[in-house]
């Protein structure tokens, strides 16, 4: 039995892997007792490890993993040797459905092995499982929504198996019948007609009953999440957040969170509670959110963050967020979700991978087993470095999600999906999009473009598509002492010929400071560039110039010394101020559009339909773009800025991407415009730029002529976008062409 004492200022935090006593006399929620956060956090567990033997059944034609296992490199994480309290977690909630549809896993030599034994042998000590209220159809035959069918029965079965091999258990309450995330928090079917007071009772009772059911089955739950990625609230219709009126919104959010915590702790007061947000690189968002919870005295114990590096920014941003949150709120912090791709191969009909090599530059690692391992190692390192041992663990998301077949059954003469190894069935997609089991079901049934029945995570797991273990399965086990530890050295530029557009009218605009370089650890790092000319030489005249710079590779690099990099520099006078939205003033919620930009109108009135977005995978350049979206009603907007111009001919350009418009996703008008004296000088339709996320940004350009000097308003406007439509806008440029 291991124990450790972590001193958090005056607060002693005990986070270990041993046992806790549970009050089995509890029969229901404890009423109106006052709850306070725990001061001693003890994740205890006494079961002996009961690893299943690897079978003698071997897969057909296993891959030879010898070279891969011999050559991968993991540098040890400094500070782990003094920690026996760190959670090396996995969320493998898909296991039930995968096994139902034929999923089998094998060790590195190709021998069939119990999946929980493999995870434990790989170093995992914590199993996280999502819990949905009722992930099946509410009418007729109870058919699965897919995505793991994570009801109480299936979750308990998986948790028992994880506990048997020596893992702690974390239950992730979604308080929904299906996936919950920042964009979707659909209320459970059984709760939609409740009053707020009735809902709080149901949240408390559901939480209590779930924990008691685990206990009655012999499973000790060590920690829970009260909601999943609740950045915009939870349980739509009751706890959704209106950022134009956050005070009222957070009263409801706080009440729901407190009800869930009360139910959990009535069942077992030794369970520790986590509030979990996405966007782990955004301290502004976390600081605002947890300040509202602190003001309402929500008695949670741990701050949890999702951090997908290709979505949520650099490791420096993650470190900044975790370090500041731990210090400001005196709470331990954890990364609840992380993953990375290990291959770009997609030669299996049952996969619909969401990760591809275009994520690499934003993600910071190559798409390879080595890159995947380096990513996980670096995230663990970031969490371990949170001061005062306040970083308590990392959970890798769905490492076992291999491609499997779909099971169909006949219902009233119709072939219906019973179970799938994919993220949804037709009914699941219907519930997610329309809050019920029937709306538009015929239109979406069999729609393979949505990858409903396929694994969307197969190339981000710890196994190949045949279920054979990759070296990444053992990343956690290598972190203490390392695996072939070596110095990280740069190998080559991602692109040795750069291009950049400099706005000579902006005195803060400068030459690129860094260049992306691939290293021997399959990481992509930023290295400082030393330029041979000063930027001020180019501020007097528009034109195209070539200049050179270099970075110092270091003496251990094969090139031994400096390496030249070339830059094609285009110098213009861009009359738009902050055309890339990089110089925005941070607000309490970090996503208000401001500075030189103005939102002239939006509807629904008071709702945030236009906001700043800082997800790396969405921006065209830099770190910020403008996002438009509203989930529950048609919406309109008009935003732009006013610019004083002399007479002449002008060209206005921006870049737009968005959802593919169709019969459901419609808009009456979406265009870029330039106007003066309340009359249009020019406008151009932008709907043709809405071609789907995978197709990326497309340029949008208009021209206009001014006969005399004038103040011109330029911007984007839309009328009557259908609910759930979305898009991104980045990089405005207004230049004088004559």
C-alpha positions in Angstrom: 0.0 0.0 0.0 1.5 3.4 -1.0 0.7 6.7 0.5 2.1 10.2 0.2 1.4 13.6 1.7 1.3 16.6 -0.6 1.4 19.9 1.1 -0.8 22.5 -0.6 0.1 25.6 1.5 -1.7 24.8 4.7 -3.8 22.1 3.0 -2.5 18.5 3.2 -3.5 16.6 0.0 -3.2 12.8 0.2 -3.6 11.2 -3.2 -2.7 7.5 -3.2 -3.6 4.1 -4.6 -4.8 2.1 -1.5 -8.2 1.5 0.3 -11.1 3.6 1.7 -13.9 2.7 4.1 -17.4 3.2 2.7 -20.5 3.8 4.7 -22.7 0.9 3.6 -25.5 2.1 5.8 -26.3 5.0 3.5 -29.8 4.4 2.0 -30.4 7.8 0.3 -29.2 11.3 -0.1 -28.4 12.9 3.2 -30.7 15.9 3.0 -29.5 19.5 3.6 -26.1 18.9 5.2 -23.5 21.5 4.4 -20.9 20.3 2.0 -17.3 21.5 1.9 -14.4 20.4 -0.4 -12.2 17.6 0.9 -8.8 18.7 2.3 -7.3 15.2 2.3 -7.8 13.5 -1.1 -7.2 9.8 -0.8 -7.7 7.5 -3.8 -7.4 4.2 -1.9 -7.5 0.7 -3.3 -6.4 -2.6 -1.7 -7.3 -5.2 -4.3 -4.4 -7.4 -5.3 -3.6 -7.3 -9.0 -5.2 -10.2 -10.8 -3.7 -10.0 -14.3 -5.1 -12.5 -16.7 -2.5 -14.7 -18.4 -1.7 -14.1 -22.1 -3.4 -16.9 -24.1 -1.7 -19.3 -26.4 -4.2 -18.2 -29.1 -2.2 -16.1 -31.6 -3.6 -13.8 -34.3 -3.1 -14.6 -38.0 0.0 -12.9 -39.4 1.0 -10.7 -36.4 3.3 -7.8 -37.1 6.8 -8.0 -36.0 7.1 -5.3 -33.3 10.7 -6.0 -32.3 12.3 -3.0 -34.0 9.5 -0.6 -32.9 9.9 -1.6 -29.3 13.7 -1.5 -29.4 14.0 1.9 -31.0 11.3 4.1 -29.5 12.7 6.9 -27.2 11.1 8.2 -24.0 13.1 10.5 -21.8 12.2 10.1 -18.1 9.9 12.7 -16.5 11.8 14.5 -13.8 10.0 14.6 -10.5 8.1 11.3 -10.9 10.6 9.3 -8.9 9.4 11.2 -5.8 5.7 10.7 -6.6 3.7 7.6 -5.7 0.4 9.5 -6.1 0.2 10.2 -9.8 -2.8 8.9 -11.9 -1.8 7.3 -15.1 -5.3 7.0 -16.5 -7.1 5.7 -19.5 -10.7 6.3 -20.6 -11.6 3.2 -22.5 -15.3 3.4 -22.3 -15.8 1.9 -25.8 -14.7 -1.6 -24.6 -18.2 -2.9 -24.1 -19.5 -2.1 -27.6 -16.2 -3.2 -29.2 -16.3 -6.6 -27.6 -20.0 -6.9 -28.5 -19.0 -6.3 -32.2 -16.0 -8.7 -32.3 -13.2 -6.6 -30.8 -10.2 -8.6 -29.7 -6.8 -7.3 -28.4 -3.4 -8.9 -28.6 -0.1 -8.3 -26.9 3.0 -7.1 -28.9 3.8 -10.6 -30.0 0.2 -11.2 -31.3 -1.2 -13.4 -28.4 -4.8 -12.7 -27.5 -4.9 -11.0 -24.0 -7.6 -9.5 -21.7 -7.7 -5.8 -22.6 -7.6 -4.7 -18.9 -4.5 -6.8 -18.3 -2.9 -5.2 -21.3 -3.7 -1.7 -20.1 -2.4 -2.4 -16.6 0.8 -4.0 -17.9 1.2 -0.8 -20.0 1.4 1.2 -16.8 -2.3 2.4 -16.4 -3.5 2.6 -12.8 -6.8 4.4 -13.3 -9.8 3.6 -15.4 -12.2 6.3 -16.4 -15.7 5.4 -17.7 -18.4 7.8 -19.0 -21.9 7.2 -17.7 -25.0 8.1 -19.6 -28.5 8.1 -18.1 -30.2 6.0 -20.7 -28.3 5.6 -24.0 -31.1 3.6 -25.7 -34.3 4.4 -27.5 -37.2 5.2 -25.3 -39.9 3.7 -27.5 -40.3 0.1 -28.9 -37.2 -2.1 -28.7 -34.5 -0.5 -26.6 -31.8 0.0 -29.2 -28.4 1.5 -28.5 -27.3 5.0 -29.3 -23.8 3.6 -29.8 -20.6 5.1 -28.6 -20.1 2.5 -26.0 -23.7 2.1 -24.7 -22.4 3.4 -21.4 -25.3 2.7 -19.1 -24.9 1.7 -15.5 -24.9 -2.1 -16.1 -22.2 -2.0 -18.8 -20.1 0.5 -16.9 -20.2 -1.6 -13.7 -19.1 -4.7 -15.7 -16.1 -2.8 -17.1 -15.2 -1.2 -13.8 -15.2 -4.6 -12.1 -12.7 -5.9 -14.6 -10.5 -2.8 -14.3 -10.6 -3.0 -10.5 -9.6 -6.7 -10.6 -6.3 -5.9 -12.3 -5.4 -3.2 -9.9 -6.9 0.0 -11.3 -8.7 2.8 -9.5 -12.1 3.8 -10.9 -13.3 7.3 -12.0 -17.0 7.7 -13.2 -17.6 10.5 -15.6 -21.3 11.6 -15.2 -22.5 13.2 -18.4 -26.0 13.8 -17.1 -27.3 13.1 -20.6 -28.4 10.1 -22.6 -25.5 10.5 -25.0 -22.3 12.4 -25.7 -21.9 15.7 -23.7 -19.3 18.3 -24.7 -19.1 22.1 -25.0 -21.5 22.1 -28.0 -24.0 19.4 -26.8 -25.4 18.9 -23.4 -28.8 17.4 -24.2 -31.0 16.8 -21.2 -31.9 13.2 -20.5 -35.2 12.2 -22.0 -36.7 11.5 -18.6 -35.8 14.9 -17.3 -36.9 17.3 -20.1 -40.3 18.2 -18.6 -39.1 18.7 -15.0 -39.0 22.0 -13.1 -35.6 23.3 -11.9 -36.4 22.1 -8.4 -37.4 18.7 -9.6 -34.3 18.4 -11.8 -32.0 19.1 -8.8 -33.7 16.3 -6.9 -33.2 14.0 -9.9 -29.5 14.9 -10.3 -28.9 14.2 -6.7 -30.8 10.9 -6.7 -29.3 9.7 -10.0 -25.8 10.4 -8.7 -26.4 8.7 -5.4 -28.1 5.6 -6.9 -25.3 5.2 -9.5 -22.5 5.2 -6.8 -24.5 2.8 -4.6 -25.0 0.5 -7.6 -21.2 0.4 -8.1 -20.7 -0.3 -4.4 -23.4 -3.0 -4.3 -21.5 -4.7 -7.2 -18.3 -4.6 -5.2 -16.7 -1.7 -7.1 -15.1 1.1 -5.2 -15.4 4.4 -7.1 -12.5 6.6 -6.2 -13.4 9.8 -8.1 -16.2 11.2 -10.2 -16.7 14.0 -12.7 -19.8 16.1 -12.2 -20.4 16.7 -15.9 -18.2 16.4 -18.9 -16.6 19.4 -20.7 -19.1 21.8 -19.2 -17.6 25.0 -20.6 -21.0 26.2 -21.8 -23.0 24.6 -19.0 -24.7 21.2 -18.6 -28.2 19.8 -19.0 -29.5 22.1 -21.7 -32.7 23.9 -20.6 -31.6 24.0 -17.0 -27.8 24.7 -16.7 -26.8 26.2 -20.0 -24.7 29.3 -19.8 -25.7 32.6 -21.3 -22.4 34.5 -21.3 -24.4 37.8 -21.6 -25.9 37.0 -18.2 -23.4 34.8 -16.5 -24.5 35.6 -13.0 -27.9 34.0 -13.4 -26.5 31.2 -15.5 -23.9 30.2 -13.0 -26.5 30.2 -10.2 -28.1 27.3 -12.0 -24.8 25.6 -13.0 -23.7 25.8 -9.3 -26.9 24.4 -8.1 -26.7 21.4 -10.5 -23.0 20.7 -9.6 -23.8 20.9 -5.9 -26.7 18.5 -6.3 -24.5 16.0 -8.1 -21.8 16.3 -5.5 -24.3 15.9 -2.7 -25.7 12.7 -4.2 -22.2 11.2 -4.7 -21.0 12.0 -1.2 -24.2 10.8 0.3 -23.4 7.4 -1.2 -19.7 7.5 -0.2 -18.1 10.5 1.4 -14.6 9.4 0.4 -15.2 10.0 -3.3 -13.6 13.0 -4.8 -15.2 15.3 -7.3 -13.9 16.9 -10.4 -15.3 19.8 -12.5 -14.1 19.3 -16.1 -13.7 21.8 -18.9 -12.4 21.5 -22.4 -9.9 24.0 -23.9 -7.1 23.1 -21.5 -4.8 25.8 -23.0 -7.2 28.7 -22.1 -6.5 30.1 -18.7 -8.8 33.1 -19.3 -11.8 30.7 -19.8 -10.9 28.6 -16.8 -10.2 31.6 -14.5 -13.6 33.1 -15.3 -15.5 29.8 -14.9 -13.9 28.7 -11.7 -14.2 32.2 -10.2 -18.0 32.0 -10.7 -18.0 28.5 -9.0 -15.8 29.8 -6.1 -18.2 32.8 -5.6 -21.0 30.3 -5.3 -19.0 27.9 -3.0 -19.4 24.8 -5.1 -17.7 22.1 -3.0 -15.8 20.3 -5.7 -12.3 19.0 -5.1 -10.3 18.9 -8.4 -10.1 21.0 -11.6 -10.0 18.8 -14.7 -9.1 19.9 -18.3 -9.3 18.3 -21.7 -6.1 18.9 -23.7 -5.9 17.8 -27.3 -2.8 19.6 -28.5 -4.1 19.9 -32.1 -7.2 21.7 -30.7 -6.2 23.4 -27.5 -2.9 25.2 -28.1 0.7 24.7 -27.1 2.1 22.9 -24.0 3.1 26.3 -22.7 -0.5 27.4 -22.7 -1.5 24.2 -20.9 1.2 24.7 -18.3 0.2 28.3 -17.8 -3.5 27.3 -17.3 -2.8 24.4 -14.9 -0.2 26.4 -12.9 -2.3 29.5 -12.5 -5.5 27.5 -11.7 -3.8 25.5 -9.0 -2.4 28.6 -7.4 -5.5 30.8 -7.7 -8.1 28.3 -6.6 -5.8 26.1 -4.3 -7.1 23.0 -6.1 -5.2 20.1 -7.6 -5.4 19.8 -11.4 -5.6 16.9 -13.8 -5.7 16.4 -17.6 -8.8 14.3 -18.1 -8.4 13.7 -21.9 -5.5 13.7 -24.3 -4.7 11.7 -27.4 -2.6 11.8 -30.6 -2.3 10.0 -33.9 0.1 7.2 -34.7 -0.5 6.6 -38.4 -2.1 8.1 -41.4 -3.1 4.7 -42.9 -6.8 4.3 -43.4 -7.0 1.0 -45.2 -9.8 -0.5 -43.2 -13.5 -0.2 -44.1 -14.5 0.2 -40.5 -12.6 3.3 -39.7 -13.5 6.9 -40.1 -10.5 8.6 -38.5 -10.9 12.2 -37.3 -7.1 12.7 -36.9 -5.0 13.3 -40.0 -1.5 14.6 -40.7 -2.8 18.2 -41.2 -3.1 18.3 -37.4 0.7 18.0 -37.0 1.8 21.6 -37.1 -0.9 22.6 -34.6 -0.4 19.5 -32.5 3.3 19.8 -32.3 4.2 16.1 -33.1 4.6 13.9 -36.1 2.0 11.3 -36.8 3.8 8.2 -35.7 4.0 5.8 -32.7 7.1 7.8 -31.5 5.2 11.1 -31.9 2.2 9.7 -30.0 4.5 8.6 -27.2 6.4 11.9 -27.1 3.1 13.8 -26.9 1.8 11.8 -23.9 5.2 12.0 -22.2 5.3 15.8 -22.6 1.8 16.2 -21.3 2.6 14.1 -18.2 5.8 16.2 -17.8 3.7 19.4 -17.9 1.3 18.1 -15.2 4.1 16.8 -13.0 5.7 20.2 -13.0 2.7 22.0 -11.6 4.1 23.5 -8.4 3.6 21.9 -5.0 2.7 18.5 -6.5 -0.7 19.9 -7.4 -0.7 18.1 -10.8 -2.3 14.8 -10.0 -2.7 12.8 -13.3 -3.3 12.4 -17.0 -6.0 10.3 -18.7 -5.5 9.1 -22.3 -8.8 9.0 -24.2 -10.0 5.8 -25.9 -6.7 4.0 -26.4 -8.5 0.7 -27.3 -10.9 1.9 -29.9 -10.1 -0.4 -32.8 -12.3 -0.9 -35.9 -15.0 -3.6 -35.5 -18.1 -4.8 -37.3 -21.6 -3.6 -36.8 -24.4 -5.9 -35.5 -27.8 -5.6 -37.1 -31.2 -7.1 -36.1 -34.5 -7.3 -37.8 -37.3 -5.2 -36.3 -40.7 -5.3 -38.0 -39.0 -6.5 -41.2 -36.4 -3.7 -41.2 -32.7 -4.1 -40.6 -31.8 -1.9 -37.6 -28.4 -1.4 -35.9 -28.3 -3.2 -32.5 -24.7 -2.5 -31.6 -21.8 -0.7 -33.3 -18.1 -0.1 -32.6 -18.6 3.5 -34.0 -19.5 6.7 -32.3 -23.2 6.6 -32.9 -26.1 4.7 -34.4 -28.9 6.4 -36.4 -30.8 6.7 -33.2 -27.8 8.2 -31.4 -27.3 10.8 -34.0 -31.0 11.6 -34.0 -31.0 12.1 -30.2 -27.8 14.2 -30.4 -29.1 16.5 -33.0 -32.9 16.6 -32.3 -33.2 15.6 -28.6 -35.4 12.6 -29.4 -35.4 9.2 -31.1 -37.5 9.8 -34.2 -37.0 13.3 -35.8 -35.5 13.0 -39.3 -34.6 9.4 -38.5 -35.3 8.3 -42.1 -33.0 11.0 -43.5 -30.0 10.0 -41.4 -30.5 6.2 -41.3 -27.5 4.6 -43.1 -25.8 7.9 -43.6 -22.2 6.7 -43.8 -20.8 10.1 -44.5 -21.2 10.7 -40.7 -19.0 7.6 -40.0 -21.7 6.5 -37.6 -20.7 2.9 -37.4 -17.0 3.3 -37.7 -14.1 3.8 -35.3 -13.3 7.5 -35.4 -10.3 7.0 -33.1 -8.5 4.0 -34.5 -5.3 5.8 -35.4 -5.1 7.5 -32.0 -5.2 4.3 -29.9 -2.4 2.1 -28.5 -3.2 -0.7 -30.9 -3.1 -1.2 -34.6 -6.3 -1.8 -36.6 -6.0 -5.5 -36.0 -5.9 -5.0 -32.2 -2.2 -5.7 -31.8 -0.3 -3.7 -29.2 1.9 -0.8 -30.3 4.9 0.4 -28.2 2.7 3.4 -27.2 0.7 1.1 -24.9 3.7 1.1 -22.6 4.4 4.8 -22.5 3.3 5.2 -18.9 5.5 2.3 -17.8 8.6 4.0 -19.4 8.2 7.4 -17.8 10.0 6.9 -14.5 13.3 5.6 -15.9 12.9 6.3 -19.6 13.3 4.2 -22.6 16.5 4.7 -24.7 16.8 8.2 -23.2 18.7 10.7 -25.3 19.1 14.4 -25.9 16.5 15.9 -28.2 18.1 17.5 -31.3 16.6 19.2 -34.3 16.8 17.3 -37.6 15.2 19.4 -40.3 12.9 22.3 -41.0 9.2 21.7 -41.6 9.6 24.2 -44.4 13.0 25.8 -45.2 11.3 28.5 -47.4 8.9 30.7 -45.5 6.6 33.5 -46.7 5.1 36.3 -44.7 3.0 39.4 -45.3 4.1 42.4 -43.3 1.7 45.4 -42.8 4.0 48.4 -42.9 1.2 50.5 -41.4 1.3 48.5 -38.2 4.4 49.4 -36.1 3.9 46.3 -34.0 4.1 43.9 -37.0 7.4 42.1 -37.1 9.3 39.3 -38.9 8.5 35.8 -37.8 10.4 35.0 -34.7 10.5 31.2 -34.9 10.4 28.4 -37.4 9.0 24.9 -36.9 11.7 22.1 -36.8 11.3 18.3 -36.6 13.4 16.6 -33.9 14.7 13.1 -33.3 11.7 12.5 -30.9 9.2 13.1 -33.7 8.3 16.4 -32.1 7.8 19.7 -33.9 9.4 22.5 -31.9 9.7 26.2 -32.5 13.3 27.4 -32.8 14.4 31.1 -32.8 15.4 32.6 -36.1 18.2 35.2 -36.3 17.5 37.4 -39.4 20.2 39.1 -41.4 18.2 42.3 -41.9 16.1 44.5 -39.6 12.4 44.8 -40.2 12.5 48.6 -40.2 14.2 48.5 -43.6 11.0 47.4 -45.2 8.4 49.8 -43.7 8.7 52.6 -46.3 7.6 50.9 -49.5 5.3 48.1 -50.7 7.0 45.3 -52.5 8.3 41.7 -52.4 11.7 41.0 -50.8 13.9 38.0 -50.1 15.9 37.8 -46.9 17.7 35.0 -45.0 18.2 34.0 -41.4 19.5 31.0 -39.5 19.0 28.9 -36.5 21.7 27.2 -34.4 21.2 23.5 -34.8 23.6 22.7 -32.0 26.8 20.7 -32.1 25.1 17.3 -31.8 23.0 17.8 -34.9 24.1 16.0 -38.1 24.5 19.3 -39.9 26.7 20.5 -37.1 26.1 24.2 -36.7 24.0 26.9 -38.3 21.4 26.2 -41.0 20.0 28.9 -43.3 16.4 29.6 -43.8 14.9 31.9 -46.5 11.9 34.2 -46.3 9.8 35.7 -49.1 8.5 38.9 -47.5 5.5 40.7 -49.0 5.2 44.3 -47.7 1.8 46.0 -48.0 -0.2 48.8 -46.3 -3.2 47.0 -44.9 -5.8 49.5 -43.7 -7.5 46.9 -41.6 -6.5 47.1 -37.9 -5.9 43.6 -36.4 -7.0 41.8 -39.5 -6.0 38.4 -38.1 -7.7 39.1 -34.7 -4.4 38.5 -32.9 -4.4 41.7 -30.9 -7.7 41.3 -29.2 -8.2 42.6 -25.6 -8.8 39.6 -23.3 -12.1 39.8 -21.5 -13.3 37.7 -18.5 -14.6 35.0 -20.9 -11.7 35.4 -23.4 -13.9 35.3 -26.5 -15.5 38.7 -26.9 -14.7 40.4 -30.2 -13.4 43.9 -29.6 -10.6 46.3 -30.2 -11.0 47.9 -33.7 -13.8 45.4 -34.4 -17.5 46.1 -33.6 -20.5 43.8 -33.6 -23.1 46.1 -35.0 -26.0 43.7 -34.6 -26.8 40.1 -33.7 -29.8 37.9 -33.0 -31.1 36.3 -30.9 -30.5 39.6 -29.0 -28.2 39.1 -26.1 -26.8 35.8 -27.3 -23.2 35.3 -28.3 -23.4 34.2 -32.0 -20.1 35.8 -33.0 -17.0 35.3 -30.8 -13.2 34.8 -30.9 -11.9 31.3 -31.4 -8.5 30.1 -30.4 -8.5 26.4 -31.3 -5.4 25.9 -33.4 -7.1 23.5 -35.7 -9.6 26.1 -36.8 -7.5 29.2 -37.4 -6.0 30.0 -40.7 -2.9 31.9 -39.4 -1.8 33.0 -36.0 -3.7 31.8 -32.9 -7.2 33.5 -33.3 -10.1 33.7 -35.7 -13.7 34.7 -35.5 -16.3 32.0 -35.1 -20.0 32.2 -35.7 -22.5 29.6 -34.3 -25.7 29.3 -32.3 -27.2 25.9 -31.4 -30.8 26.3 -30.7 -32.4 29.0 -33.0 -31.8 30.7 -36.3 -29.3 33.6 -36.0 -28.0 36.7 -37.7 -25.1 39.0 -37.3 -23.2 42.0 -38.7 -19.6 42.8 -37.6 -16.8 44.9 -39.0 -14.7 48.0 -38.5 -14.6 51.6 -39.9 -11.6 52.8 -41.8 -10.7 56.3 -43.1 -9.6 56.1 -46.7 -8.6 58.6 -49.4 -10.0 58.5 -52.9 -8.9 55.5 -55.1 -9.5 51.9 -55.9 -9.4 49.3 -53.2 -9.4 45.5 -52.7 -10.9 43.8 -49.6 -10.0 40.1 -48.9 -10.8 37.7 -46.1 -10.9 33.9 -45.7 -13.9 31.9 -44.7 -14.7 28.3 -44.0 -17.8 26.7 -42.6 -20.4 23.9 -42.5 -21.6 22.6 -45.9 -24.9 24.3 -46.5 -27.8 21.9 -47.5 -31.5 21.4 -47.0 -31.2 21.6 -43.3 -28.3 24.1 -42.9 -29.4 27.2 -44.7 -29.0 30.9 -44.7 -30.9 33.8 -46.4 -27.8 36.0 -46.9 -24.2 35.7 -46.0 -21.7 38.2 -47.5 -18.7 40.4 -47.1 -19.4 44.1 -47.7 -17.9 47.6 -47.9 -20.2 50.6 -47.3 -20.1 54.3 -46.9 -22.8 56.8 -45.9 -25.0 53.8 -45.1 -25.0 52.6 -48.7 -23.1 49.6 -50.1 -20.0 50.3 -52.2 -19.7 46.6 -52.9 -20.6 43.2 -51.5 -19.8 39.6 -52.4 -21.7 36.4 -51.5 -19.8 34.1 -49.0 -22.0 31.0 -49.1 -19.8 29.4 -51.7 -17.0 29.3 -49.0 -19.2 27.1 -46.9 -17.9 23.7 -48.1 -17.2 21.8 -44.9 -14.5 21.8 -42.3 -12.2 19.4 -44.2 -12.0 21.7 -47.2 -10.6 24.5 -45.1 -10.5 28.3 -45.8 -11.3 29.8 -49.2 -10.5 33.4 -50.1 -13.3 35.9 -50.5 -12.5 39.2 -52.4 -14.3 42.4 -53.4 -13.3 45.7 -55.0 -14.7 49.2 -54.7 -13.8 52.7 -55.8 -14.0 55.9 -53.8 -14.4 59.1 -55.7 -13.5 61.1 -52.6 -12.1 60.5 -49.2 -14.6 58.8 -46.9 -15.0 56.6 -43.8 -15.7 53.1 -45.0 -17.3 50.3 -43.0 -16.1 46.8 -44.0 -17.2 43.5 -42.5 -19.3 40.4 -42.7 -23.1 40.0 -42.3 -25.5 37.2 -42.3 -29.3 36.9 -42.2 -31.1 33.9 -40.8 -28.5 31.2 -40.5 -30.2 28.0 -39.5 -29.5 26.8 -35.9 -26.3 24.8 -35.6 -24.7 26.4 -38.7 -21.1 27.4 -38.0 -18.1 29.0 -39.7 -14.8 30.7 -39.2 -13.4 34.0 -40.6 -9.8 35.0 -40.5 -7.2 37.4 -42.1 -8.9 40.5 -43.4 -6.8 42.6 -45.7 -7.7 46.0 -47.3 -5.2 47.5 -49.8 -5.2 50.3 -52.2 -4.7 49.0 -55.7 -4.7 52.4 -57.6 
